[in-house]
Amino acid sequence: MSAAVVFLLFFICLIIAIPISIALGIVSVLPGAFDPSFTASGTFVIRSMLGGIDSFPLLAVPMFVLSGMIMAKGGISKKIFDVFAFFIGKLTAGMPCAVIVTCLFYGAISGSAPATVAAVGSMTIPILVRLGYDKSFSTAIVAVAGGLGVIIPPSIPFIMYGMASGESVSDLFMAGVVPGLLIGALLMVYAIYYCKKHGEDKEKIAAEIDQLHAKGFIKESFFAILSPVIILGCIYTGIASPTEAAVISVFYSLVVSLFIYKSMKFKDIWGIMVEGVRTYAPILFILAASIAFSRVLTLMRVPQSISAWILGNFHNKIVILLVINIFLLIVGMVMDTTPAILILTPILLPIVTAIGMNPIHFGVMMVVNLAIGFVTPPIGVNLFVASSLTDIPVMKIAQKAMPLIICFLIALLLITFIPQISLALL
């Protein structure tokens, strides 16, 4: 069975709405089923699935998922927003910018874009609407800024890329800091432009900020702001690996929520655990099937064939990178991040290394591309999460988010062609 037929069957499975994990499992088994001499038999595929998820770095994923859920339940995201609203709320576009910065910080806790949108959006969108901001604009801001959750470390996609490429997860985390800040800055520039053009209700905003001043909340919010500092500090100083830091974040969030803020009770823990399992189990199944599929493709020499075709037809480095970016943007529109990274990394990494690109730099470029996919139809997970919070149609949110997506694309071009943005901290 040829690679073209395998990919065709895969896309047919997606079109007829077969879950992606099952679709990956089907196309992984088919080459061996039709050709008994092919190495990847059914036994090989199952062994690949089980062996692929037997990974210490992978343990960080459920821990960061769980940590994000505990912090959302414990109201830590609200306290982070209060800090930034306190300091920049009265500036032009101060409140939307505070939302963007909150997404940056919460992304450094949860490592997940949809989790960032859900946690930050459920709390900040009602506040922005109450202060007079357009509901569609407020929702679009959260949906797009939530994509920073997979770029600012700790990042679940960076963990997946590290597994697929063999690169250091800690180095990938460090490489994501400056690009994440760059994208956040560009989103804030647009928010300032939008608010200058459409105006703000300064009286309502001033009253909201005055309430924060009256609360004397800074001392109370200290532990919320400290959470990403502890998590990232443990990783960057070498005190803990990303997996160990993920476990630390779970215990820290529990202690803060239960004993300091007392915003959560012991009886809530079981429900959070169940929700965490429900969230992670589908990810784990997709991950296992993606690993098996990528190994089958390797045995079929698909990466070598695609690499030879691209390098044989495109000789200019700039053109090759643009082609890869366009391809990844299209993939991000129709495929979830985890299978996209695990399937495409073995295919694309030999191409970019052949033209002299650093694998860490490519990892950042790939994740930024797929982060844009979070807010582009038809899949656009962030759009659906934001829509569920506000009941605004997905396409209306996407339309309002278009200028913000353009900011994301500008950042992508800068990250692609200026390696120092990604590699500055390494």
C-alpha positions in Angstrom: 0.0 0.0 0.0 1.4 3.4 -1.0 1.8 6.4 1.3 -0.6 8.4 -0.8 -3.4 5.8 -0.3 -2.7 5.7 3.5 -3.1 9.5 3.7 -6.2 9.5 1.5 -7.8 6.9 3.7 -6.9 9.0 6.8 -8.6 12.1 5.4 -11.6 10.1 4.3 -11.9 8.9 7.9 -11.8 12.5 9.2 -14.3 13.6 6.6 -16.9 11.0 7.7 -16.4 12.0 11.3 -14.5 9.0 12.7 -12.6 10.2 15.8 -9.0 11.1 15.0 -7.5 8.5 17.4 -9.5 5.7 15.8 -8.7 7.0 12.3 -5.0 6.9 13.2 -5.3 3.4 14.5 -7.0 2.2 11.4 -4.5 3.6 8.9 -1.6 2.4 11.1 -2.8 -1.2 10.8 -3.9 -1.2 7.1 -0.4 -1.3 5.4 0.5 -4.5 7.3 -3.0 -6.0 6.8 -2.7 -5.6 3.0 0.9 -6.6 2.7 1.9 -9.5 5.1 5.6 -8.9 4.3 5.4 -5.3 5.6 7.2 -5.0 9.0 4.4 -3.1 10.7 2.0 -5.9 11.6 -0.9 -5.4 14.0 1.3 -6.6 16.9 3.9 -4.0 16.0 1.3 -1.2 16.0 0.0 -2.2 19.4 3.5 -2.5 20.8 4.4 0.9 19.3 1.3 2.5 21.0 2.1 1.1 24.4 5.9 1.7 24.1 5.3 5.3 22.9 3.4 6.4 25.9 5.8 4.7 28.4 7.6 8.0 28.8 8.8 10.0 31.8 8.5 13.5 30.1 4.9 12.6 29.1 3.9 12.4 32.7 4.1 16.2 32.8 1.0 16.5 30.5 -1.6 15.1 32.9 0.0 16.9 35.8 -0.2 20.3 34.1 -3.8 19.6 33.0 -4.7 18.8 36.6 -2.8 21.8 38.0 -4.7 24.1 35.6 -8.0 22.7 36.7 -7.2 23.1 40.4 -6.1 26.7 39.8 -9.3 27.5 37.8 -11.4 26.0 40.6 -9.5 27.8 43.2 -10.0 31.2 41.6 -6.2 31.8 41.1 -6.8 33.0 37.5 -9.1 35.8 38.8 -6.5 36.9 41.3 -3.8 37.1 38.6 -6.2 39.2 36.5 -6.8 41.5 39.5 -3.1 42.2 39.8 -2.7 43.3 36.2 -5.9 45.2 36.2 -4.8 47.1 39.3 -1.6 48.3 37.6 -2.6 48.9 34.0 -6.4 49.0 34.0 -6.7 52.8 33.8 -4.4 53.0 30.7 -5.8 53.0 27.2 -7.0 49.4 26.5 -5.7 48.6 30.0 -8.4 46.0 30.8 -8.1 44.1 27.5 -4.3 44.2 27.9 -4.7 42.9 31.4 -6.7 39.9 29.9 -3.8 39.2 27.5 -1.2 39.3 30.2 -3.4 37.1 32.4 -3.5 34.6 29.5 0.3 34.7 29.3 0.6 33.9 33.0 -2.2 31.3 33.1 -0.6 29.7 30.1 2.5 29.4 32.2 0.4 27.4 34.7 -1.8 25.2 32.6 0.3 24.7 29.4 -3.0 24.3 27.4 -4.7 26.8 25.1 -8.3 25.6 25.5 -7.8 25.4 29.3 -6.5 29.0 29.3 -9.5 30.2 27.3 -12.0 28.4 29.6 -10.4 29.6 32.8 -9.6 33.2 31.9 -12.6 33.7 29.6 -15.2 32.6 32.0 -13.9 35.1 34.5 -12.8 38.1 32.4 -15.4 38.3 29.5 -18.3 39.2 31.8 -16.0 41.9 33.4 -15.1 43.4 30.0 -18.8 43.4 28.9 -19.9 45.0 32.2 -17.2 47.7 31.6 -18.7 48.5 28.2 -16.5 46.6 25.8 -18.1 44.9 22.8 -18.9 41.3 23.7 -17.6 39.9 20.4 -14.3 41.8 20.8 -13.9 40.6 24.4 -14.5 37.0 23.3 -12.1 37.3 20.4 -9.4 38.7 22.6 -9.6 35.8 25.0 -9.8 33.2 22.2 -6.7 34.4 20.5 -4.7 35.3 23.6 -5.5 31.8 24.9 -3.3 30.5 22.1 -0.3 31.8 24.1 -1.0 28.9 26.5 0.9 26.6 24.2 3.8 28.9 23.5 4.6 30.3 27.0 6.2 27.5 29.0 5.2 25.0 30.3 3.7 23.9 27.1 2.1 20.6 26.3 2.9 20.8 22.6 6.6 21.5 23.4 6.6 18.3 25.5 5.1 16.4 22.5 7.7 18.0 20.1 10.5 17.0 22.5 9.3 13.4 22.5 9.0 13.3 18.7 12.4 15.1 18.0 14.5 14.0 20.9 15.3 17.6 21.8 15.4 18.9 25.4 12.0 19.9 26.8 13.7 22.4 29.1 15.4 24.1 26.1 12.1 24.2 24.2 10.5 25.8 27.2 13.2 28.5 27.4 12.9 29.0 23.6 9.2 29.7 23.9 9.5 32.7 26.4 10.5 35.5 24.0 8.2 34.4 21.1 5.3 34.3 23.6 6.1 37.8 24.9 6.4 39.1 21.3 3.0 37.7 20.3 1.4 39.1 23.5 2.9 42.5 22.8 1.6 42.6 19.2 -1.9 41.6 20.5 -1.8 44.4 23.0 -0.8 46.9 20.3 -3.9 46.0 18.3 -6.1 46.2 21.5 -4.8 49.8 22.1 -5.6 50.7 18.5 -9.1 49.2 18.7 -9.9 51.0 22.0 -8.6 54.3 20.6 -10.8 53.9 17.6 -14.0 52.7 19.4 -13.5 54.4 22.8 -13.8 53.2 26.3 -16.0 54.0 29.3 -13.4 55.5 31.5 -15.8 56.1 34.4 -16.8 52.4 34.7 -13.2 51.3 34.4 -12.0 53.8 37.1 -14.8 52.6 39.4 -13.7 49.0 38.9 -10.0 49.8 39.6 -11.0 51.8 42.7 -12.8 48.7 44.0 -9.5 46.7 43.6 -7.6 49.5 45.5 -10.2 49.4 48.3 -9.8 45.6 48.7 -6.1 45.8 49.4 -5.8 42.7 47.4 -2.1 42.7 46.5 -1.1 40.7 49.5 -3.9 38.2 48.8 -2.8 37.8 45.1 0.9 37.3 45.9 0.6 33.5 46.0 -1.3 33.5 42.6 1.5 35.5 40.9 4.1 33.3 42.6 2.8 30.1 41.1 4.3 30.5 37.6 7.5 31.9 39.1 7.9 28.7 41.2 7.1 26.4 38.3 9.4 28.0 35.7 12.0 28.8 38.3 12.4 25.1 39.2 12.8 24.2 35.5 15.2 27.0 34.5 17.4 26.7 37.6 17.7 23.0 37.1 16.1 22.2 40.5 13.5 20.1 38.8 12.8 18.6 35.4 9.6 19.7 33.6 7.8 16.6 34.8 8.9 17.2 38.4 7.9 20.8 38.1 4.4 19.7 36.9 4.0 17.6 40.1 5.2 20.6 42.2 2.6 22.8 40.5 -0.2 20.3 41.4 0.8 20.3 45.1 1.3 24.1 45.2 -2.1 24.8 43.6 -3.7 22.4 46.1 -2.1 24.0 49.1 -2.9 27.6 48.0 -6.5 26.8 47.1 -7.2 24.7 50.2 -5.4 26.4 53.0 -4.4 30.0 51.9 -7.4 31.2 49.7 -9.8 28.5 51.1 -11.6 28.7 47.8 -11.8 25.0 47.5 -12.8 22.2 49.8 -11.4 18.6 50.1 -14.6 17.2 48.7 -14.0 19.1 45.5 -10.7 17.2 44.8 -12.4 14.0 43.7 -14.5 15.9 41.1 -11.4 17.6 39.7 -9.6 14.3 39.5 -12.4 12.8 37.5 -12.6 15.8 35.2 -8.8 15.6 34.7 -9.0 11.9 33.7 -11.8 12.7 31.3 -9.7 15.4 29.7 -6.4 13.5 29.6 -7.7 10.0 28.5 -8.6 11.1 24.9 -5.3 12.9 24.6 -3.5 9.8 25.7 -5.3 7.6 23.1 -4.6 10.2 20.4 -1.0 10.3 21.5 -0.6 6.5 21.4 -2.2 6.2 18.0 -0.1 9.1 16.6 3.1 7.5 17.7 2.2 4.2 16.0 1.2 6.0 12.8 4.4 8.0 12.7 6.5 4.8 13.1 4.5 3.2 10.3 5.2 6.2 8.1 8.9 6.0 9.0 9.0 2.3 7.9 7.3 3.3 4.6 10.1 5.9 4.2 7.6 8.7 3.9 9.8 11.4 5.6 12.7 10.6 3.3 10.4 10.8 0.2 8.8 14.1 1.2 12.1 15.6 2.2 13.7 14.6 -1.2 10.8 16.0 -3.1 10.8 19.4 -1.3 14.5 19.8 -1.4 14.5 18.7 -5.1 11.9 21.2 -6.1 12.6 24.2 -3.9 16.2 25.4 -3.5 15.7 28.7 -1.8 15.7 28.5 2.0 13.1 31.3 2.4 10.8 29.6 -0.1 11.1 26.3 1.7 10.3 27.9 5.1 7.3 29.7 3.6 6.0 26.4 2.0 6.4 24.6 5.4 4.6 27.5 7.2 1.7 27.4 4.8 1.4 23.7 5.1 1.5 23.8 8.9 -1.2 26.6 9.0 -3.5 24.4 6.8 -2.8 21.4 9.0 -3.6 23.4 12.1 -7.0 24.3 10.7 -8.1 20.7 10.4 -6.0 18.6 12.9 -5.4 18.8 16.7 -2.0 19.8 17.9 -0.8 16.5 19.4 -1.2 14.3 16.4 0.0 17.0 14.1 3.3 17.4 16.0 3.9 13.6 16.4 3.1 12.8 12.8 4.8 15.8 11.0 7.9 16.2 13.2 9.7 13.1 11.7 8.7 14.3 8.2 9.6 18.0 8.4 12.6 18.0 10.8 15.0 16.4 8.3 14.0 19.0 5.8 14.7 22.0 8.0 17.9 20.5 9.4 19.1 20.0 5.8 18.8 23.8 5.2 20.6 24.6 8.5 17.7 25.4 10.8 18.1 24.7 14.5 15.7 21.9 15.7 14.7 24.0 18.7 14.0 27.0 16.5 11.9 24.8 14.2 10.0 23.5 17.3 9.0 27.0 18.2 8.0 27.8 14.6 5.8 24.6 14.4 4.0 25.3 17.7 3.3 28.9 16.8 1.8 27.7 13.5 -0.4 25.2 15.2 -1.3 27.8 17.9 -2.8 29.9 15.1 -4.8 26.8 14.2 -6.6 27.1 17.6 -8.4 30.2 16.3 -8.9 29.3 12.7 -12.0 27.4 11.4 -13.1 24.7 10.8 -11.6 23.1 13.9 -10.5 26.2 15.9 -10.8 24.6 19.4 -10.4 28.0 21.1 -13.2 29.5 19.1 -15.6 26.7 20.2 -14.6 27.0 23.8 -15.1 30.8 23.7 -18.4 30.4 21.9 -19.6 28.0 24.6 -18.9 30.7 27.2 -20.8 33.5 25.4 -23.2 31.9 22.9 -21.7 34.0 20.1 -21.5 32.0 16.8 -18.0 30.7 16.1 -17.8 32.4 12.7 -18.6 35.8 14.3 -15.8 35.3 16.8 -13.5 34.3 14.0 -14.4 37.4 12.0 -13.7 39.7 15.0 -10.5 37.9 15.7 -9.1 38.3 12.2 -6.9 41.4 13.0 -5.6 39.6 16.1 -4.8 36.5 13.9 -2.9 38.8 11.5 -0.8 40.0 14.5 -0.1 36.3 15.2 1.0 35.8 11.6 3.3 38.8 11.7 4.9 37.3 14.8 5.2 33.9 13.0 7.1 35.5 10.1 9.5 37.3 12.6 10.0 34.1 14.5 10.6 32.1 11.3 13.3 34.3 9.8 14.9 35.7 13.0 16.2 32.7 14.9 17.6 34.8 17.7 14.0 35.5 18.9 13.7 31.8 19.8 17.3 31.1 20.7 18.0 34.2 22.7 17.8 32.5 26.1 19.6 29.3 25.2 
